[in-house]
Amino acid sequence: MTEEEKILRVLYENTTEPINQVWLSFPLSYEEKAEQAMLELRKGHETENSILFRIASVEAPIPNLRQYLSADAPVQKISQLAEKIEGMSREEQIKFSGILECCPVSTIEDVLQAANSLHLYDYFPDVICNRHLGGYVVEHGIMKNPQNVWPYLDYHGIGEAYSESVLRWSLPNRN
């Protein structure tokens, strides 16, 4: 796999000297490469115990991924995430992006857990409101109704009811 074929690219920069930047491409082919790149960021600061880095940019098929990655995330974990994303279909990548938006995410482990939980979520393309959701679940047979009654159905109400039933089923009981 060449650099151009990598699924995820992260631009790290030294916070004390932002001109000192390096792109890392994931998944990593071998760990020494990442360590060498991080050493490049330390140039001129080799004697200091800790140099602060930040992620300046992320290139990935997941549009909102940048906000969920922190510079202290181990490169091995980011490489693991890139492998997960690489194995996803475009539909699964879109679903993953939505999961990140809906779930509390504060660490790379949370991001990886979301990537491993795709099977727990449904993806309904082009559904943007309860009315669209109602139409989708009826027309795709998720909720059974004879086709001759479809024009008379309250799609908004069906979407609300479906959404509430899914939330009620998926949320833990808080007794």
Secondary structure as UniProt FT lines:
FT   HELIX           3..5
FT   STRAND          8..14
FT   TURN            18..19
FT   STRAND          21..26
FT   HELIX           31..41
FT   TURN            42..44
FT   TURN            46..47
FT   STRAND          53..59
FT   TURN            63..64
FT   HELIX           65..68
FT   TURN            71..72
FT   HELIX           75..86
FT   HELIX           90..102
FT   HELIX           108..115
FT   TURN            116..117
FT   HELIX           118..120
FT   TURN            125..126
FT   HELIX           130..139
FT   TURN            140..141
FT   HELIX           147..152
FT   HELIX           155..170
//
